[in-house]
Amino acid sequence: MATVAIVGAGDIGGATAQALASCDRVHRVWLVDAAAGAAAGKALDLQQAGAIAGHHARLDGTSDETRLIGCAVCVVADRFGVSTGERCSAGPQNGDSQNGEWQTGEWQGDEGLSMLGRITRYLGDAPIVFAGASHAGLLSRLAGETPIRRERLIGSSAEALVSAITAIVAMEASCSPPEVMLAVLGTPPDGFVVPWSEASIGGYGMQRVLSQVQLARIEARVARLWPPGPYALGAAAASVTDAILANSRRSFSIITQLHGEFGVKRRPGALPARLSAGGIAQVRVPELGTREQVRLQTALGG
């Protein structure tokens, strides 16, 4: 049984806590937020719901960052009380969302880097999962400006996008979502690529199951799926965290700092990876067709 700490008690943090509470591998969940009362109230609400939902994990809320000591995984989520569309008085910073002058509750820019500088001293070698849709820039800055190993820094928002795409493909193919296997490459929202040549449905290549018209229709919808909502982001963060705790053999689409994959270095990018207690155990670079390679290089700026 493990302890997981979530930094931020906003919508994503709450959704992550709810999903983790249902995980048999998690004994305790800490919601850490400057708004200690809100974090404690949200944790208590989820704890009381356990009698109905059937989960037994202990949930607590606090503003004390030292509670991160001893956690197996730390999830960076969003702050309580800062909603999408609130103007940021400090203006846009590096790693901010695509809205530029607008601020979300997700940790970003210099403020996010300062927060991570405070908490990383309590984490030991615990992996850090970045749950937000705008966290790729923050992950990249932490990897480039600190000695933290890139294997410990994992962005889970790509897995939330995979889930949304999987749902659309399953509807188009009239199949069950677990039958669909696909990945996401690139860097949302600037550009991402789905390697359809490697995707499959029920063990058959997707291009054998779906017509070109169907694939074109799916691709047109995929372009409008970013960013995922807070519940999808929270569920993806919980799924990635569970895989870390379980040393799962399954591959997940995660965002990491690229070290030569696709010919790109020192930039964040999404690619399939297997996870373990130390974070990223192994990354896999898919074989792409010529068209997919060109699109990916354009998306990554390679």
Residue pairs with C-beta under 8 A, 6 or more apart in sequence:
1 25
1 26
1 27
1 28
2 25
2 26
2 27
2 71
2 72
2 73
2 245
3 26
3 27
3 28
3 29
3 30
3 70
3 71
3 72
4 20
4 26
4 28
4 29
4 30
4 71
4 72
4 73
4 74
4 75
4 241
5 29
5 30
5 32
5 67
5 68
5 71
5 73
5 74
5 75
6 13
6 16
6 17
6 20
6 29
6 30
6 31
6 32
6 74
6 75
6 77
7 13
7 32
7 33
7 65
7 68
7 74
7 75
7 76
7 77
7 107
7 115
7 119
8 31
8 32
8 33
8 76
8 77
8 78
8 79
8 80
8 105
8 106
8 107
9 31
9 32
9 33
9 35
9 38
9 39
9 42
9 43
9 61
9 77
9 79
9 80
10 33
10 77
10 78
10 79
10 80
10 81
10 82
10 105
10 106
10 230
11 78
11 105
11 230
11 231
11 234
12 77
12 78
12 105
12 106
12 131
12 132
12 230
12 233
12 234
12 237
13 31
13 33
13 75
13 77
13 78
13 80
13 131
13 234
14 31
14 42
14 46
14 230
14 234
15 230
15 231
15 233
15 234
15 235
15 238
16 75
16 77
16 131
16 233
16 234
16 235
16 237
16 238
16 241
17 29
17 31
17 42
17 43
17 46
17 59
17 234
18 46
18 49
18 234
19 234
19 235
19 237
19 238
19 239
20 26
20 29
20 57
20 238
20 241
20 242
21 29
21 46
21 50
21 53
21 55
21 57
21 59
22 53
22 54
22 55
22 57
23 57
23 238
23 241
23 242
23 245
25 242
25 245
25 246
26 57
26 241
26 242
26 245
27 57
27 58
28 57
28 58
28 59
28 60
29 43
29 57
29 58
29 59
29 60
30 60
30 61
30 62
30 67
30 68
30 71
31 39
31 40
31 42
31 43
31 59
31 60
31 61
31 62
32 39
32 61
32 62
32 63
32 64
32 65
32 67
32 68
33 39
33 61
33 63
33 79
33 80
34 63
34 79
34 80
35 63
35 79
35 80
35 81
36 61
36 62
36 63
36 64
38 61
38 80
38 81
39 61
39 62
39 63
39 80
40 60
40 61
40 62
41 61
42 61
42 80
43 59
43 60
43 61
44 59
44 61
46 59
47 58
47 59
50 56
50 57
60 67
65 118
65 119
65 122
66 122
68 74
68 119
68 122
68 123
69 122
69 124
71 123
71 126
72 126
72 244
72 245
72 277
73 126
73 127
73 128
73 129
73 241
73 244
73 245
74 119
74 123
74 126
74 127
74 128
74 129
75 128
75 129
75 131
75 237
75 241
76 107
76 112
76 116
76 128
76 129
76 130
76 131
76 132
76 135
76 138
77 106
77 131
77 132
77 234
77 237
78 104
78 105
78 106
78 107
78 131
78 132
78 230
79 105
79 106
79 107
80 105
81 105
82 103
82 104
82 105
83 104
83 105
84 102
84 104
84 105
85 102
86 102
86 103
86 104
87 101
87 102
87 103
88 96
88 101
88 102
88 103
90 111
91 101
92 100
92 101
92 109
93 108
93 109
93 110
93 111
94 109
94 110
94 137
94 141
95 108
95 109
95 112
95 113
95 134
95 135
95 136
95 137
95 138
95 140
95 141
96 103
96 108
96 109
96 134
96 137
97 103
97 104
97 106
97 108
97 133
97 134
98 134
98 189
104 132
104 134
106 112
106 132
106 133
106 134
106 135
107 115
107 116
107 132
107 135
107 138
108 134
108 135
108 137
108 138
109 137
109 138
112 138
113 138
113 141
113 142
113 145
116 128
116 138
116 142
117 146
120 128
120 146
120 148
125 152
125 278
126 152
127 151
127 152
127 153
127 154
127 244
127 277
127 278
127 279
128 142
128 148
128 152
128 153
128 154
129 154
129 155
129 156
129 237
129 240
129 241
129 244
130 136
130 138
130 139
130 153
130 154
130 155
130 156
130 157
130 255
131 156
131 157
131 233
131 234
131 236
131 237
132 157
132 233
133 157
133 160
133 188
133 189
133 226
133 227
133 228
133 233
134 227
135 155
135 157
135 255
136 155
136 157
136 187
136 188
136 255
136 268
137 268
139 153
139 155
139 255
139 256
139 257
139 268
140 257
140 266
140 267
140 268
142 148
142 153
143 150
143 153
143 257
143 268
144 257
144 266
149 279
150 256
150 257
150 259
150 280
151 278
151 279
151 280
151 281
152 278
152 279
152 280
153 256
153 257
153 279
154 240
154 244
154 254
154 255
154 256
154 273
154 275
154 279
154 280
155 254
155 255
155 256
155 268
155 270
156 233
156 236
156 237
156 239
156 240
156 241
156 252
156 254
156 255
157 188
157 227
157 228
157 233
157 236
157 255
158 184
158 188
158 192
158 253
158 254
158 255
158 270
159 236
159 239
159 240
159 252
159 253
159 254
160 228
160 232
160 233
160 235
160 236
161 184
161 188
161 192
161 225
161 226
161 228
161 253
162 182
162 183
162 184
162 253
163 228
163 232
163 235
163 236
164 225
164 228
164 232
165 182
165 184
165 194
165 218
165 222
165 225
166 177
166 180
166 182
167 177
168 218
168 221
168 222
168 225
169 180
169 182
169 199
169 201
169 206
169 210
169 218
170 176
170 177
170 179
170 180
172 210
172 214
172 217
172 218
173 180
173 201
173 209
173 210
173 214
175 201
175 202
179 201
179 202
180 199
180 200
180 201
181 199
181 200
181 201
182 194
182 195
182 196
182 198
182 199
182 200
182 206
183 194
183 195
183 198
183 199
183 251
183 253
183 271
183 272
183 286
184 192
184 193
184 194
184 253
184 270
185 192
185 193
185 194
185 195
185 253
185 262
185 269
185 270
185 271
185 286
185 288
185 296
185 299
186 192
186 193
186 269
186 270
186 296
186 299
186 300
187 255
187 267
187 268
187 269
187 270
187 299
187 300
188 226
188 227
188 270
189 226
189 227
190 299
191 295
191 298
191 299
191 300
192 226
192 270
192 299
193 288
193 292
193 295
193 296
193 299
194 219
194 222
195 286
195 288
195 289
195 292
196 206
196 207
196 215
196 292
197 205
197 207
197 287
197 288
197 289
197 292
198 286
198 287
198 288
199 205
199 206
200 206
201 209
201 210
202 209
206 215
207 215
210 218
227 233
228 236
239 252
240 252
240 254
240 275
242 248
243 250
243 252
243 275
244 275
244 276
244 277
244 279
245 277
247 275
247 276
247 277
247 281
248 274
248 275
249 274
250 274
251 272
251 273
251 274
251 284
252 272
252 273
252 274
252 275
253 270
253 271
253 272
253 273
254 270
254 271
254 272
254 273
254 275
254 280
255 268
255 269
255 270
256 268
256 269
256 270
256 271
256 273
256 280
256 283
257 266
257 267
257 268
258 264
258 265
258 266
258 267
258 268
258 269
258 271
258 300
259 265
261 269
261 271
261 283
261 285
262 269
262 271
262 285
262 296
262 297
262 300
262 302
263 297
263 302
264 300
264 301
264 302
267 300
267 301
269 300
271 283
271 284
271 285
271 286
272 283
272 284
272 286
273 280
273 281
273 282
273 283
273 284
274 280
274 281
274 282
274 284
275 281
288 296
296 302
